[in-house]
Amino acid sequence: MVYKRVEEVDFDRASLPHLPTPKNVLFTSPEHFDVAYVINPHMAAHVGSVDTDVARAQWETLRAAYKELGLNTHVLAGAAGYPDMVFCANQTLPFYQNGDSNPGVVLSNMHADQRKGEVAHLESFFSSRRYTVKSVARLAFDFEGMGDAIWHPARKLLWGGYGFRTNIQVYENIASLLDVKVLVLELLDPDFYHLDTCFSVLNERTVMIYPGAFTQEGLDLIHHFFDHVIECPEDESRKLFACNAHCPDQRHVVIQKGCTVTNELLKAAGFVPVEVDTSEYIKAGGSVFCMKQMFW
């Protein structure tokens, strides 16, 4: 149930079960956000440089953008000692099983020691809402939630990135845990250390990518399962995190401001860019997609 090459694929997209669009979005408040260490290339020049007042204002604007799009927004308080907890896409993989009374989450097993303690706070949030909680920690393989594991819109199909944070071997376990097919994509460029930095699913037929982050095998898989592949320019992808955008409703795309070429590509494809400023968070290696977690 884990596929690395097109030649291995024995199903088509239309044959997969329907997956409803989640309507809830979680944010972690940024009172402890900072660049306090270096665990990705984007952090290297920014230790201690975060303007906390600006970061708070940017976070509030992002949260407001999701409210305006009609999402149910939730806030988990950040925890002292975990400056990256604000990137709340990383600590869990929410899932929805048809027929189950409660949705669930798979807990991450974070790659960096500095972030391992974040997971317990997200576990408490979802457990308090009676979510089914599953874990991969016992396997001793790294897994960084929806930083690397991304649901295909409207279909029960999971895309899984690996190479820098998440170990490819964990996807066999996730495929079994969730009874889901997983398409794995190797990441090549350390600037794009999570799948969500170079791969943004917009709707069932459309994805936005930075092609330089993937192997040819990965690109072949992407083009096989999406009818329309929007390729973002390198400068906007690398510096402005254009592909860390997020489309919560298959129409509006929340994206870092200044992605001029990418926005024109989105408009030409029928999408509506919603620009926000996440520049303080980009210093730490994350933008829109990293800063929220969608759940059912």
C-alpha positions as CSV (number, residue, x, y, z in Angstrom):
1,M,0.0,0.0,0.0
2,V,3.1,2.3,-0.3
3,Y,4.0,3.4,-3.8
4,K,7.2,5.0,-4.9
5,R,7.0,4.7,-8.7
6,V,4.2,5.1,-11.2
7,E,4.9,1.5,-12.5
8,E,3.8,0.2,-9.1
9,V,0.4,1.9,-9.0
10,D,-2.5,-0.5,-9.3
11,F,-5.4,1.9,-8.7
12,D,-6.8,5.1,-10.0
13,R,-7.9,8.2,-8.2
14,A,-11.6,7.9,-9.0
15,S,-11.7,4.4,-7.4
16,L,-10.7,5.7,-3.9
17,P,-13.2,6.4,-1.1
18,H,-14.4,10.0,-0.7
19,L,-12.7,12.1,2.0
20,P,-14.7,15.1,3.3
21,T,-13.1,18.5,3.5
22,P,-12.2,19.3,7.2
23,K,-13.8,22.5,8.5
24,N,-11.8,23.0,11.7
25,V,-8.4,24.7,11.9
26,L,-6.0,24.7,14.9
27,F,-3.4,27.4,15.6
28,T,-0.8,27.4,18.4
29,S,-0.4,30.9,19.9
30,P,3.0,32.4,19.3
31,E,4.0,33.9,22.8
32,H,7.0,31.6,22.9
33,F,7.9,31.7,19.2
34,D,11.5,32.5,18.4
35,V,14.5,31.3,16.4
36,A,16.4,29.8,19.3
37,Y,18.5,27.1,17.5
38,V,19.2,25.9,14.0
39,I,17.5,22.7,12.7
40,N,16.9,23.8,9.1
41,P,18.9,26.0,6.6
42,H,16.4,28.9,6.9
43,M,17.2,29.4,10.6
44,A,20.9,29.8,10.3
45,A,21.0,33.6,9.8
46,H,18.1,34.4,12.1
47,V,18.8,33.2,15.6
48,G,17.5,35.8,18.1
49,S,16.2,38.0,15.3
50,V,12.4,37.5,15.7
51,D,10.3,40.7,16.4
52,T,7.8,39.2,18.7
53,D,5.3,42.1,18.3
54,V,5.3,41.7,14.6
55,A,5.1,38.0,14.8
56,R,2.0,38.2,17.0
57,A,0.4,40.6,14.6
58,Q,1.1,38.3,11.6
59,W,-0.3,35.3,13.5
60,E,-3.5,37.2,14.3
61,T,-3.9,38.2,10.7
62,L,-3.4,34.7,9.5
63,R,-6.0,33.4,12.0
64,A,-8.4,36.1,10.9
65,A,-8.0,35.1,7.3
66,Y,-9.2,31.6,8.1
67,K,-12.2,32.9,10.1
68,E,-13.1,35.1,7.1
69,L,-13.1,32.0,4.9
70,G,-15.7,30.3,7.2
71,L,-13.4,27.9,9.0
72,N,-14.0,27.0,12.7
73,T,-10.8,28.3,14.4
74,H,-9.3,26.8,17.6
75,V,-6.3,28.0,19.5
76,L,-3.9,25.9,21.7
77,A,-1.6,27.9,24.0
78,G,2.0,27.7,23.1
79,A,4.3,26.1,25.7
80,A,7.4,27.6,27.2
81,G,10.6,26.0,25.9
82,Y,9.1,25.1,22.5
83,P,9.5,28.0,20.1
84,D,8.6,25.9,17.1
85,M,5.3,24.6,18.5
86,V,3.6,27.4,16.6
87,F,4.2,25.3,13.5
88,C,1.3,23.0,14.5
89,A,1.0,21.1,11.3
90,N,4.0,19.0,12.3
91,Q,3.1,17.2,15.6
92,T,0.1,15.2,14.3
93,L,-1.6,13.7,11.3
94,P,-5.4,14.1,11.7
95,F,-7.5,11.4,9.9
96,Y,-11.1,10.6,9.2
97,Q,-12.4,7.1,8.8
98,N,-15.8,6.6,7.2
99,G,-18.2,4.9,9.6
100,D,-16.2,5.8,12.7
101,S,-17.9,7.9,15.4
102,N,-14.8,9.9,16.2
103,P,-12.0,11.2,13.9
104,G,-8.5,10.6,15.1
105,V,-4.8,11.7,14.9
106,V,-1.5,9.9,14.4
107,L,1.1,11.4,16.7
108,S,4.4,12.4,15.3
109,N,7.8,11.2,16.4
110,M,9.8,14.4,15.8
111,H,13.2,14.3,14.2
112,A,14.9,17.1,16.2
113,D,15.3,16.7,20.0
114,Q,14.3,20.3,20.5
115,R,10.8,19.6,19.2
116,K,10.0,16.1,20.6
117,G,8.2,17.6,23.7
118,E,5.7,19.5,21.5
119,V,3.8,16.3,20.7
120,A,2.3,15.8,24.1
121,H,0.6,19.2,24.0
122,L,-1.1,18.4,20.8
123,E,-2.0,14.9,22.1
124,S,-3.8,16.6,25.0
125,F,-5.7,18.9,22.8
126,F,-7.1,16.1,20.6
127,S,-7.6,13.6,23.5
128,S,-9.7,16.2,25.3
129,R,-12.0,16.2,22.2
130,R,-12.3,12.4,22.3
131,Y,-10.2,11.9,19.2
132,T,-8.8,8.4,18.5
133,V,-5.0,8.7,19.2
134,K,-2.5,6.5,17.4
135,S,1.3,6.6,17.6
136,V,4.3,5.6,15.5
137,A,6.8,6.4,18.3
138,R,7.4,2.8,19.2
139,L,8.8,2.1,15.8
140,A,11.8,4.5,16.4
141,F,11.2,6.0,13.0
142,D,11.0,9.8,12.6
143,F,7.6,11.1,11.4
144,E,6.6,14.8,11.3
145,G,2.9,14.8,10.8
146,M,1.4,16.9,8.1
147,G,4.7,18.6,7.5
148,D,5.4,15.5,5.4
149,A,2.1,13.6,5.2
150,I,-0.6,15.4,3.2
151,W,-4.1,14.2,2.3
152,H,-5.2,14.2,-1.3
153,P,-8.3,16.5,-1.5
154,A,-11.6,14.6,-1.6
155,R,-9.9,11.2,-1.7
156,K,-8.6,8.8,0.9
157,L,-5.1,8.9,-0.4
158,L,-2.0,10.1,1.4
159,W,1.1,11.8,0.0
160,G,4.2,11.1,2.1
161,G,7.5,13.1,1.9
162,Y,10.8,11.7,3.1
163,G,14.5,12.3,3.1
164,F,15.2,15.0,5.7
165,R,12.7,14.6,8.6
166,T,10.4,11.7,8.1
167,N,11.7,8.2,7.5
168,I,10.3,6.4,4.5
169,Q,9.8,3.2,6.6
170,V,7.2,4.8,8.8
171,Y,4.7,4.9,5.9
172,E,4.2,1.2,5.8
173,N,3.0,1.5,9.4
174,I,0.7,4.5,8.6
175,A,-0.7,2.7,5.6
176,S,-1.6,-0.2,7.9
177,L,-2.9,1.9,10.8
178,L,-5.2,4.0,8.6
179,D,-5.9,1.4,5.8
180,V,-4.8,4.0,3.3
181,K,-2.7,4.0,0.1
182,V,0.4,6.2,0.4
183,L,2.4,7.7,-2.5
184,V,5.9,8.5,-1.3
185,L,8.0,11.4,-2.6
186,E,11.7,11.7,-1.9
187,L,12.9,15.2,-1.1
188,L,16.3,16.3,-2.5
189,D,16.9,19.9,-1.4
190,P,17.5,20.8,2.3
191,D,15.7,24.1,1.8
192,F,12.6,22.0,1.2
193,Y,13.0,19.7,4.1
194,H,9.3,19.0,4.6
195,L,6.8,18.0,1.8
196,D,4.6,21.0,2.7
197,T,7.4,23.4,1.7
198,C,7.3,22.3,-2.0
199,F,3.9,20.6,-2.5
200,S,0.5,22.3,-2.0
201,V,-2.6,20.4,-2.9
202,L,-5.3,22.8,-4.1
203,N,-8.2,20.5,-5.1
204,E,-8.6,16.9,-6.3
205,R,-7.1,17.6,-9.7
206,T,-4.7,20.5,-9.0
207,V,-1.4,20.7,-7.1
208,M,1.2,23.5,-6.8
209,I,4.9,22.4,-6.6
210,Y,8.5,23.5,-6.8
211,P,9.7,20.8,-9.2
212,G,13.4,21.1,-8.2
213,A,12.6,19.6,-4.8
214,F,11.7,16.1,-6.3
215,T,13.2,13.2,-8.0
216,Q,12.0,12.3,-11.5
217,E,10.1,9.3,-10.0
218,G,8.3,11.7,-7.7
219,L,7.5,14.1,-10.4
220,D,6.1,11.2,-12.5
221,L,3.8,10.2,-9.6
222,I,2.6,13.8,-9.1
223,H,1.8,14.2,-12.8
224,H,0.0,10.8,-12.9
225,F,-2.4,11.7,-10.1
226,F,-3.0,15.4,-10.8
227,D,-4.5,16.8,-14.1
228,H,-3.0,20.2,-13.5
229,V,0.4,20.8,-12.0
230,I,1.3,24.4,-11.2
231,E,5.1,24.8,-11.1
232,C,6.2,27.7,-9.0
233,P,9.4,29.7,-9.7
234,E,12.5,28.9,-7.6
235,D,12.9,32.4,-6.1
236,E,9.3,32.6,-4.7
237,S,9.5,28.9,-3.6
238,R,12.8,29.2,-1.8
239,K,12.6,32.7,-0.3
240,L,8.9,33.3,0.1
241,F,7.7,29.7,0.7
242,A,5.2,30.0,-2.2
243,C,4.5,26.3,-2.0
244,N,3.8,26.4,1.7
245,A,0.5,28.0,0.7
246,H,-2.8,26.4,1.7
247,C,-6.2,26.0,0.0
248,P,-8.7,25.2,2.7
249,D,-11.8,25.3,0.5
250,Q,-10.6,24.3,-3.0
251,R,-10.8,27.9,-4.2
252,H,-9.0,30.4,-1.9
253,V,-5.3,30.0,-1.5
254,V,-3.7,31.6,1.6
255,I,-0.2,32.5,0.6
256,Q,2.8,34.6,1.7
257,K,2.6,38.1,0.2
258,G,4.9,39.0,-2.7
259,C,4.5,35.7,-4.6
260,T,3.7,37.7,-7.8
261,V,4.3,35.0,-10.4
262,T,2.7,32.3,-8.4
263,N,-0.4,34.4,-7.8
264,E,-0.8,34.9,-11.5
265,L,-0.5,31.2,-12.1
266,L,-3.1,30.6,-9.4
267,K,-5.5,33.2,-10.9
268,A,-5.1,31.7,-14.4
269,A,-6.1,28.3,-12.9
270,G,-9.3,29.7,-11.3
271,F,-8.0,30.2,-7.7
272,V,-8.2,33.3,-5.5
273,P,-4.9,34.2,-3.7
274,V,-5.3,35.5,-0.2
275,E,-2.1,37.2,0.7
276,V,-0.8,37.3,4.3
277,D,2.6,38.2,5.8
278,T,4.4,35.4,7.6
279,S,7.9,36.9,7.2
280,E,8.8,36.5,10.9
281,Y,8.0,32.8,10.7
282,I,9.9,32.3,7.4
283,K,13.0,33.1,9.5
284,A,12.3,29.8,11.3
285,G,11.6,27.9,8.1
286,G,7.8,27.9,8.0
287,S,4.9,29.8,6.6
288,V,1.1,29.4,6.1
289,F,0.7,25.6,5.9
290,C,3.1,25.0,8.7
291,M,1.2,27.4,11.0
292,K,-2.1,25.6,11.1
293,Q,-3.6,22.1,11.4
294,M,-6.8,21.2,9.7
295,F,-8.9,18.5,11.4
296,W,-12.4,17.0,11.2
